[in-house]
Amino acid sequence: MDAIMGMFLAILGAAVATVFAGIGSAKGVGGAAQTSMGVLSEDSSMFGKMLVLTLLPGTQGLYGFIVGFLILINCGVLGGAAPTLGQGFAFLGASLAIGLGGMISGFAQGKAAVSGITMTAKDEKNFSKAMVSITLVEIYALLAFIVSLLVVISVPGLKI
Amino acid sequence: MKAVRIIALKKDRKRVLEHLQDSALVMVRHLEQSDEGFHRADTTAQLKQFERNAELTEQALRILNRHQPEKKGMLASFKGRKEIDPDEIGRIATDSAKIVGICQKLIRLEKQLADYAAEQIRIRTLLAQLEPWKKLDIPLNTRETATTAVLIGTLPRMYDDVSLAEALAEECPALTFEAEILYASSAMTCLVLFAPKKQREDAEKALRSLGFAQPVNPTSRTPSVKMQRQIKKGEDLELKIEQAKQDILSYTDYREAICETQDYFNLRAEKYRVIAELDQTDHVFVLHGYIPEEDCGKLEKLCERTADCVVEFEDADEDAPIKLKNNKFAEPAQSIVSMYSTPSHEDIDPTPLLAFFFYFFFGMMFSDAGYGLLLVIGTAILIKVFKPDKKMRNNLKLFQYCGVSTMLWGLAFGSIFGDAPAMIYKMITGNAITMKELLPWPTLDTQKDALFIMILSIALGLVHILVGMGCKFYVCWKRKEYAKALFDTGLWMLMLIGFAVLAAGMASLPVLIYVGGGIAVASAVGLILTQGRGKKNIFGKLLGGVASLYDITSYISDLLSYSRLLALGLTTGVMAQVFNMLSTLFGTSVFGIILMILVFVAGHAVTIALNALGSYVHTMRLQYVEMFSKFYEGGGKPFEPFSLKSKHFKTKGSNED
């Protein structure tokens, strides 16, 4: 029973990391894409710049996916040994960092991206400033990702 | 920087100005008032004319682009401007009248197109209005025949023959009529009603109470004839529109000429802007400007060659602009400094320091030998193939140097496209191996040695901050503000060094704990004694001193900020490894290998794009927020010489910036 529970918790952890971080990015990119399409309807020559700004809140989903993937290759689904109950809990706990951190920073970065897009639409020279400001939000997703990551890669060695 | 005065005869004005503009040596100085005895020329009219013409060409280019977008490659933005011979400007000038004519023609054609489009909409609306009346074979404005009243119009509901007869009978039982329903929908019924002439009023009254309305634009022709005419008109319009579009397209060959002419107008406008700044008498003019010291000789020679003129140099004043000048290593980083702010006269030029740390930190964050190599090769190819303008070339150079540093850090972290070599080794031999074992030199593993790299990051941050504070110390010392240098900066530097020694002591030699602790305590006492020195009474002095110790929190948060060096380095490595792992999931069949290559390339492309951007931004942040805040004030005026500010071409051998 413990083995099944451990596996379940690990897979739940992979799901939490991928899905919640994905929600953050989906909402962020979605909002940014709506705004950038508004801009492109006026001036389609800015497509490249708009694409970059729109994609900036997309990294959280990727971080979530990486954590989810690393859990899967460490818990017996895509390789590695089946986790114990304790390891299952550890995987789930680790995934909460990027899950929640990614989701909320995704929302925040999406809002920043929308403002950056409007700013760039007014004057194309603002592009690099907008990009820099939007990327500043990124660090918080990155920190959450690293906490998740450090736990996930060390779980297989833990005797719990 | 030197202030310069060029005095020459008015008859040489054109030649002198053109040579100055071409050489881009001098920045014209704006003086509110002319010297006594001189006057300024009013060039507003000419300036307006050139600006208007430039605007015309801009509109024409926009029209051309709308109808036939210019074919540009993905990498076209790297391309440098076209080089032309300075003598060609004369030719462009002679052709400019013709080009302006073409631009005006283009604008006229575009306006015609807009009118045609409006006309088309009008026709379409009219046709839609007439559609329900198609079956009517008498003109819409028929009112009566010899004996019969004719009422044509709409009712706001749906009726058929029976329900209409019932509704009318209810309103006016005595009415005798004949009605024909031409069109019926839920919103509207179009009908024609015949009644004896003497019952006209009854019929009108009955219909009106049902909501009867006459058609909006009755005409004397039957609806079908009218519709046919409109359709014919529409077809003619199509042809005209097609013709106008063809006409516009026939001018696409002039695109380049229009671009050149636009540049010509802009540089003429620039010249007239300068003429308005000149101090003039009837025979002589004086130009006030600034020039970098090293260019003074060049200017003298240039003026000697051009005309009889006097060039006088003197030391520049407070308002003089700043031109950054650096060696090849640091020059690419100038754009990073300018993005923050141009240094003022009080500042030292931070570019060389910034350049070193920028390359260094970028490499540590991006930290992959494979990616670094790609950066170096990619930028080298772009520079070679596209021959970009100076600004773009410097940006590419910046990434090239960053690429070198990335390669070195990648080798130190044992990361070459993540763990790609180890993966390939495993695929061939079947034995798992880590990069640490595979590489012949000692490496740091970002994942296993994360704590050590974290400490390393913060130690490097300490060095970075100390260098920044050292600059502040130097600047204050040079300004002879010794108290500021020694107490406000020096003591804090000592304090940070004390803590660093203390930390080193805790890790290794216990004796260093006392040394470091001693330094820290001594500097803290020093701070308490000196930081309140602006206050009047003894309590204020002490209180100010103690309160200043609170600044330690800002230094700690600055230092912790450098943990992003680890964070970004770790992310690059892990993302690369995950994509390597993904690409090996498909087995070793032919199909599997193809998928592997695809996933490998796409995955690493994503990793490079995300992490290069992240590394760039966060390196910049470390420079701006952590280092510049320690000493850099900025707020200087950048040196913008009087030059050919052209968008599309540059003249051969010009001193472009």
Interface residues (C-beta under 8 A of the other chain):
Chain A: T59 L62 Y63 I66 F69 L70 I73 L78 S128 M131 V132 T135 L136 E138 I139 L142 L143 F145 I146 L149 L150 I153
Chain B: M339 Q447 A450 R564 L566 A567 L568 L570 T571 V574 M575 V578 M581 L582 L585 V606 L610 L613 G614 V617 H618 M620 R621
